Amino acid sequence: MTRPVPASASHEDLTLELAATAARLIAEDGCDYATAKRKAVQLVIGEAGATKRRLPENDLVESELRRYLRTFGGDQHAALLRRLRGVALRAMEYFAQFNPHLVGAILNGTATEHSNIHLHLFTDSAKDVEIFLLNEGVRFTVEEAHEPAGALESIHVQLPRRLLGTETQAPDAVLSVLPTNAVRIASRFRSNDVSLSPTERSGRASLTALRTLLSAADAA
């Protein structure tokens, strides 16, 4: 159901409302960003506006999602984030030979119960990753890599049970395999949100950086 948009609503107000609605859809329904933004336009403006309205930028949606999770998630979301980062750490240790780096929602603090673990693996042979998974008996599927630019391939992995600890509803892992020297290029997922730690803002965290982030959270 759509609701009438006040004629007095400014462009900025409407964009912010679209971003906030998209954030809620991501948090509650597990929508990806593109789907959430399209649905937000339909909910706020209606079908007629869906083809005419410029969608809010992902950075704004991410900011609103972080605000939503802090407001409505509280300690429960903080605990979820700690658990997901713990699983991500074990996954990175598992893939250590491929120089893994954590990216995405689990790093930047916007993860929900619907989030998968997103890792960048820096190795010049995607086949080496596939052979490793085959030798380990891990279930995986290879997908065409659309993001990030320059990725050799994307691999969707069902993490081995031994990596999950006490998790009963553990995430899968999405592995983007990139050339070794691509690690020298700054991540395009960097954030300007001053409420985040430097590691969270960096957009990409090595195994050492994630360990440090978890240790700091435990000490707080």
CORPEJO-V69328 format. One record per pair of residues at least 24 apart in sequence whose C-alpha atoms are under 10 Angstrom apart, sorted by the first residue. I is the first residue (numbers start at 1). J is the second residue. D is the distance in Angstrom with one decimal. If there is no record, write none. Layout:
BEGIN
{{I & J & D} {I & J & D}}
END
This chain:
BEGIN
{{1 & 42 & 8.5} {1 & 43 & 6.2} {1 & 44 & 8.6} {1 & 45 & 9.9} {1 & 46 & 8.2} {2 & 40 & 9.8} {2 & 41 & 9.3} {2 & 42 & 7.0} {2 & 43 & 4.8} {2 & 44 & 5.6} {2 & 45 & 6.5} {2 & 46 & 5.7} {2 & 47 & 8.9} {3 & 42 & 9.9} {3 & 43 & 7.4} {3 & 44 & 6.3} {3 & 45 & 7.2} {3 & 46 & 8.0} {4 & 43 & 9.9} {4 & 44 & 7.7} {4 & 45 & 7.2} {4 & 46 & 8.8} {5 & 44 & 7.1} {5 & 45 & 6.6} {5 & 46 & 9.6} {12 & 56 & 9.9} {14 & 41 & 9.8} {14 & 44 & 8.6} {14 & 45 & 9.2} {14 & 56 & 9.5} {15 & 41 & 9.5} {15 & 53 & 9.4} {15 & 54 & 8.6} {15 & 55 & 7.6} {15 & 56 & 5.9} {15 & 57 & 9.0} {15 & 60 & 9.0} {15 & 61 & 9.7} {16 & 56 & 7.7} {16 & 60 & 7.7} {16 & 61 & 8.4} {16 & 64 & 8.3} {17 & 41 & 9.5} {17 & 44 & 7.9} {17 & 56 & 9.4} {17 & 61 & 9.8} {17 & 64 & 9.4} {18 & 42 & 9.5} {18 & 43 & 8.7} {18 & 44 & 6.8} {18 & 45 & 8.9} {18 & 55 & 7.8} {18 & 56 & 6.8} {18 & 60 & 9.7} {18 & 61 & 8.4} {18 & 64 & 9.9} {19 & 55 & 8.4} {19 & 56 & 5.9} {19 & 57 & 8.0} {19 & 58 & 8.4} {19 & 59 & 9.4} {19 & 60 & 6.3} {19 & 61 & 4.7} {19 & 62 & 8.3} {19 & 63 & 8.7} {19 & 64 & 6.5} {19 & 65 & 8.4} {20 & 56 & 9.7} {20 & 60 & 8.6} {20 & 61 & 6.6} {20 & 62 & 9.2} {20 & 63 & 8.8} {20 & 64 & 5.4} {20 & 65 & 7.1} {20 & 67 & 9.0} {20 & 68 & 8.0} {21 & 61 & 8.7} {21 & 64 & 8.7} {21 & 65 & 9.2} {21 & 68 & 10.0} {22 & 56 & 9.0} {22 & 58 & 9.8} {22 & 60 & 10.0} {22 & 61 & 6.6} {22 & 62 & 9.3} {22 & 64 & 8.5} {22 & 65 & 8.1} {23 & 58 & 9.9} {23 & 60 & 9.3} {23 & 61 & 5.7} {23 & 62 & 7.1} {23 & 63 & 8.5} {23 & 64 & 5.9} {23 & 65 & 4.5} {23 & 66 & 8.3} {23 & 67 & 9.0} {23 & 68 & 7.2} {23 & 69 & 9.1} {23 & 110 & 9.8} {24 & 61 & 9.5} {24 & 64 & 8.5} {24 & 65 & 6.9} {24 & 68 & 7.1} {24 & 69 & 9.0} {25 & 65 & 9.2} {26 & 61 & 9.4} {26 & 62 & 9.7} {26 & 65 & 7.6} {26 & 110 & 9.6} {26 & 111 & 9.6} {26 & 112 & 8.3} {26 & 114 & 8.7} {26 & 115 & 9.8} {27 & 65 & 7.1} {27 & 66 & 9.5} {27 & 68 & 8.0} {27 & 69 & 7.5} {27 & 73 & 9.7} {27 & 110 & 8.6} {27 & 111 & 8.3} {27 & 112 & 6.1} {27 & 113 & 8.3} {27 & 114 & 8.2} {27 & 115 & 9.6} {28 & 112 & 8.4} {28 & 113 & 9.1} {28 & 114 & 8.9} {29 & 112 & 9.7} {29 & 113 & 9.8} {29 & 114 & 8.1} {30 & 111 & 9.9} {30 & 112 & 7.7} {30 & 113 & 8.0} {30 & 114 & 5.3} {30 & 115 & 7.6} {31 & 114 & 8.6} {31 & 115 & 9.9} {32 & 114 & 9.8} {32 & 115 & 9.6} {33 & 57 & 9.7} {33 & 58 & 7.1} {33 & 61 & 7.9} {33 & 62 & 8.9} {34 & 58 & 8.7} {36 & 61 & 9.4} {37 & 61 & 8.4} {59 & 189 & 9.3} {59 & 190 & 9.9} {59 & 191 & 8.0} {59 & 192 & 9.3} {59 & 193 & 9.7} {62 & 105 & 9.1} {62 & 108 & 9.2} {62 & 109 & 9.6} {62 & 110 & 7.3} {62 & 191 & 9.6} {63 & 110 & 8.8} {63 & 191 & 9.6} {63 & 192 & 10.0} {63 & 193 & 7.9} {64 & 110 & 9.7} {65 & 109 & 9.5} {65 & 110 & 6.5} {65 & 111 & 9.3} {65 & 112 & 10.0} {66 & 105 & 9.9} {66 & 108 & 8.9} {66 & 109 & 7.1} {66 & 110 & 5.5} {66 & 111 & 9.0} {67 & 110 & 9.2} {68 & 110 & 9.3} {69 & 109 & 9.0} {69 & 110 & 7.3} {69 & 111 & 8.9} {69 & 112 & 8.5} {70 & 109 & 9.7} {70 & 110 & 9.3} {73 & 112 & 9.5} {77 & 109 & 9.2} {77 & 110 & 9.2} {77 & 111 & 8.5} {77 & 112 & 7.6} {77 & 113 & 9.0} {78 & 109 & 8.6} {78 & 111 & 9.8} {78 & 217 & 9.9} {80 & 106 & 9.7} {80 & 111 & 8.3} {80 & 112 & 7.6} {80 & 113 & 7.5} {81 & 105 & 9.4} {81 & 106 & 6.7} {81 & 107 & 8.8} {81 & 108 & 9.8} {81 & 109 & 6.8} {81 & 110 & 8.3} {81 & 111 & 6.6} {81 & 112 & 7.8} {81 & 113 & 9.0} {82 & 106 & 9.0} {82 & 109 & 9.6} {82 & 214 & 7.5} {82 & 217 & 8.2} {82 & 218 & 9.0} {83 & 164 & 9.8} {83 & 165 & 9.8} {83 & 166 & 9.7} {83 & 167 & 8.2} {83 & 170 & 9.5} {84 & 111 & 8.2} {84 & 112 & 9.2} {84 & 113 & 8.9} {84 & 115 & 8.8} {84 & 116 & 8.8} {84 & 117 & 7.9} {84 & 164 & 9.6} {84 & 167 & 9.2} {84 & 170 & 8.1} {84 & 171 & 8.0} {85 & 109 & 9.7} {85 & 111 & 9.7} {85 & 117 & 8.6} {85 & 210 & 7.9} {85 & 211 & 9.3} {85 & 213 & 9.3} {85 & 214 & 7.6} {86 & 163 & 9.6} {86 & 164 & 8.8} {86 & 165 & 9.2} {86 & 210 & 9.1} {86 & 211 & 9.0} {86 & 214 & 7.8} {87 & 117 & 8.4} {87 & 159 & 9.5} {87 & 163 & 6.8} {87 & 164 & 6.0} {87 & 165 & 7.8} {87 & 166 & 9.9} {87 & 167 & 8.5} {87 & 170 & 8.0} {87 & 171 & 8.4} {87 & 173 & 10.0} {88 & 116 & 9.4} {88 & 117 & 6.3} {88 & 118 & 8.5} {88 & 119 & 8.5} {88 & 163 & 9.1} {88 & 164 & 9.3} {88 & 171 & 9.2} {88 & 172 & 9.9} {88 & 173 & 8.5} {88 & 207 & 9.4} {88 & 210 & 8.8} {89 & 117 & 9.9} {89 & 163 & 9.3} {89 & 206 & 9.6} {89 & 207 & 6.9} {89 & 208 & 9.5} {89 & 210 & 6.9} {89 & 211 & 7.2} {89 & 214 & 9.1} {90 & 162 & 9.4} {90 & 163 & 5.9} {90 & 164 & 7.9} {90 & 165 & 9.2} {90 & 207 & 9.5} {91 & 117 & 8.7} {91 & 119 & 8.9} {91 & 159 & 7.7} {91 & 160 & 9.1} {91 & 163 & 6.6} {91 & 164 & 8.7} {91 & 172 & 10.0} {91 & 173 & 8.2} {91 & 207 & 9.8} {92 & 117 & 10.0} {92 & 119 & 7.9} {92 & 120 & 9.8} {92 & 121 & 9.3} {92 & 206 & 8.6} {92 & 207 & 6.4} {92 & 210 & 9.4} {93 & 163 & 9.5} {93 & 207 & 7.3} {94 & 159 & 9.8} {94 & 160 & 9.8} {94 & 163 & 8.1} {95 & 119 & 9.6} {95 & 121 & 8.1} {95 & 129 & 8.7} {95 & 132 & 9.1} {95 & 133 & 9.7} {95 & 175 & 10.0} {96 & 121 & 8.9} {96 & 206 & 9.9} {96 & 207 & 8.0} {97 & 121 & 9.1} {97 & 122 & 9.3} {97 & 123 & 8.8} {97 & 129 & 9.5} {98 & 122 & 5.7} {98 & 123 & 5.7} {98 & 124 & 9.3} {98 & 125 & 9.6} {98 & 126 & 9.8} {98 & 128 & 9.0} {98 & 129 & 7.8} {98 & 177 & 8.9} {98 & 178 & 9.9} {98 & 180 & 8.8} {99 & 123 & 7.3} {99 & 180 & 8.4} {99 & 183 & 9.1} {99 & 206 & 7.7} {99 & 207 & 8.2} {100 & 175 & 8.9} {100 & 176 & 9.6} {100 & 177 & 9.3} {100 & 183 & 9.9} {100 & 204 & 9.7} {100 & 205 & 8.5} {100 & 206 & 6.4} {100 & 207 & 6.9} {101 & 175 & 9.8} {101 & 176 & 9.9} {101 & 183 & 9.0} {101 & 203 & 9.6} {101 & 204 & 5.9} {101 & 205 & 5.1} {101 & 206 & 4.5} {101 & 207 & 6.5} {101 & 208 & 9.5} {101 & 209 & 9.1} {101 & 210 & 8.7} {102 & 175 & 9.7} {102 & 200 & 10.0} {102 & 203 & 8.3} {102 & 204 & 5.5} {102 & 205 & 5.0} {102 & 206 & 6.5} {102 & 207 & 7.9} {102 & 209 & 9.4} {102 & 210 & 7.8} {103 & 187 & 8.8} {103 & 189 & 7.7} {103 & 190 & 9.6} {103 & 200 & 9.1} {103 & 202 & 9.2} {103 & 203 & 5.9} {103 & 204 & 4.9} {103 & 205 & 6.7} {103 & 206 & 9.4} {104 & 189 & 7.5} {104 & 190 & 9.8} {104 & 200 & 9.5} {104 & 203 & 7.1} {104 & 204 & 7.9} {104 & 205 & 9.9} {105 & 200 & 9.7} {105 & 203 & 9.5} {106 & 200 & 9.2} {107 & 199 & 8.1} {107 & 200 & 5.6} {107 & 201 & 8.6} {107 & 202 & 9.2} {107 & 203 & 7.3} {107 & 204 & 7.5} {107 & 205 & 7.5} {107 & 210 & 8.4} {107 & 213 & 9.5} {108 & 189 & 9.1} {108 & 190 & 9.0} {108 & 191 & 8.2} {108 & 193 & 9.6} {108 & 196 & 7.6} {108 & 197 & 9.1} {108 & 199 & 8.6} {108 & 200 & 4.9} {108 & 201 & 6.7} {108 & 202 & 8.7} {108 & 203 & 7.1} {108 & 204 & 9.0} {109 & 196 & 8.3} {109 & 200 & 7.5} {109 & 201 & 9.8} {113 & 169 & 8.6} {113 & 170 & 9.0} {113 & 171 & 8.4} {114 & 169 & 9.8} {114 & 170 & 9.7} {114 & 171 & 7.7} {115 & 170 & 9.5} {115 & 171 & 6.7} {115 & 172 & 8.5} {115 & 173 & 9.4} {116 & 156 & 9.7} {116 & 157 & 9.9} {116 & 170 & 8.5} {116 & 171 & 4.9} {116 & 172 & 5.3} {116 & 173 & 5.7} {116 & 174 & 6.9} {117 & 156 & 9.9} {117 & 157 & 9.6} {117 & 159 & 9.8} {117 & 170 & 9.6} {117 & 171 & 6.4} {117 & 172 & 6.2} {117 & 173 & 4.5} {117 & 174 & 6.1} {117 & 175 & 8.3} {118 & 156 & 9.5} {118 & 171 & 9.9} {118 & 172 & 8.8} {118 & 173 & 5.8} {118 & 174 & 4.9} {118 & 175 & 6.1} {118 & 176 & 7.7} {119 & 154 & 9.9} {119 & 155 & 9.9} {119 & 173 & 7.2} {119 & 174 & 6.3} {119 & 175 & 5.0} {119 & 176 & 6.3} {119 & 177 & 8.5} {119 & 204 & 8.9} {119 & 205 & 9.3} {119 & 206 & 9.8} {120 & 148 & 9.0} {120 & 151 & 8.9} {120 & 154 & 9.4} {120 & 174 & 8.5} {120 & 175 & 5.8} {120 & 176 & 4.8} {120 & 177 & 6.0} {120 & 178 & 6.9} {120 & 179 & 10.0} {120 & 183 & 9.0} {120 & 204 & 8.4} {120 & 205 & 9.5} {120 & 206 & 9.5} {121 & 151 & 9.4} {121 & 154 & 9.9} {121 & 175 & 6.6} {121 & 176 & 6.1} {121 & 177 & 4.8} {121 & 178 & 6.0} {121 & 179 & 8.3} {121 & 180 & 8.3} {121 & 182 & 9.8} {121 & 183 & 9.1} {122 & 151 & 9.4} {122 & 152 & 9.9} {122 & 176 & 8.6} {122 & 177 & 6.1} {122 & 178 & 4.9} {122 & 179 & 5.4} {122 & 180 & 4.5} {122 & 181 & 7.5} {122 & 182 & 7.1} {122 & 183 & 6.7} {123 & 152 & 9.4} {123 & 177 & 6.8} {123 & 178 & 6.1} {123 & 179 & 5.2} {123 & 180 & 4.6} {123 & 181 & 8.4} {123 & 182 & 9.1} {123 & 183 & 9.7} {124 & 152 & 8.4} {124 & 177 & 8.2} {124 & 178 & 6.9} {124 & 179 & 4.6} {124 & 180 & 5.5} {124 & 181 & 8.6} {124 & 182 & 9.8} {125 & 152 & 8.2} {125 & 153 & 9.9} {125 & 177 & 8.2} {125 & 178 & 8.6} {125 & 179 & 7.7} {125 & 180 & 9.0} {126 & 151 & 9.6} {126 & 152 & 6.6} {126 & 153 & 6.9} {126 & 154 & 8.9} {126 & 155 & 9.3} {126 & 176 & 9.3} {126 & 177 & 6.1} {126 & 178 & 8.1} {126 & 179 & 8.9} {127 & 152 & 9.9} {127 & 153 & 9.6} {127 & 177 & 9.8} {129 & 155 & 9.0} {129 & 175 & 9.5} {129 & 177 & 8.3} {130 & 155 & 8.4} {133 & 157 & 8.8} {136 & 160 & 9.0} {140 & 172 & 9.8} {140 & 173 & 9.4} {140 & 174 & 9.6} {141 & 174 & 9.8} {142 & 174 & 9.9} {142 & 175 & 9.5} {143 & 174 & 9.9} {143 & 175 & 9.9} {143 & 176 & 9.7} {144 & 176 & 9.9} {145 & 175 & 9.8} {145 & 176 & 7.3} {145 & 177 & 8.6} {145 & 178 & 9.9} {146 & 176 & 9.5} {147 & 176 & 7.8} {148 & 176 & 7.5} {148 & 177 & 9.3} {148 & 178 & 8.6} {148 & 187 & 9.4} {148 & 188 & 8.7} {148 & 189 & 9.8} {149 & 178 & 9.0} {149 & 188 & 9.9} {150 & 176 & 9.7} {150 & 177 & 9.0} {150 & 178 & 6.6} {150 & 179 & 7.8} {150 & 182 & 8.2} {151 & 175 & 9.9} {151 & 176 & 6.2} {151 & 177 & 5.6} {151 & 178 & 4.6} {151 & 179 & 7.3} {151 & 182 & 9.1} {152 & 176 & 7.5} {152 & 177 & 5.4} {152 & 178 & 5.5} {152 & 179 & 7.2} {153 & 177 & 5.5} {153 & 178 & 7.6} {154 & 178 & 9.2}}
END
